Amino acid sequence: MKFSEKLKKFMEDSIDASKEFLEKTSDQAQVWGEMGKLKIEILQLRSKAQALTGKLGTEVYTLLVEKNEPMIGSSTPEIEPIIKELEGLDHLIDEKETLYRSKGGKENDLNEREKA
């Protein structure tokens, strides 16, 4: 095989390898982008659930202490909608976390606190 033929073959192989590499890199970048978006969504949902939990605690305190309600439960009109919303958020968080893990995400990544 002549030098020019070897060089041509080398260039063709290099181009094919570059295309394959770029395709893999692009696919991985897309997965990382999806994981980043999921992580943000999960953290936002967790924050909302935490705020709702605080609201629930405030409402329970108000009913028990300030209004002297002798009995409250999950069907008490003042807290029932909060509990239902929390249940919905919990289900949504579970779905998003499962999807995150299926894409290769780790639980520790979701539990890290951002440094100020």
Secondary structure, DSSP 8 states (H G I E B T S, - for coil): --HHHHHHHHHHHHHHHHHHHHHHHHHHHHHHHHHHHHHHHHHHHHHHHHHHHHHHHHHHHIIIIIS--S---TT-TTTHHHHHHHHHHHHHHHHHHHHHHHTT--HHHHH-----
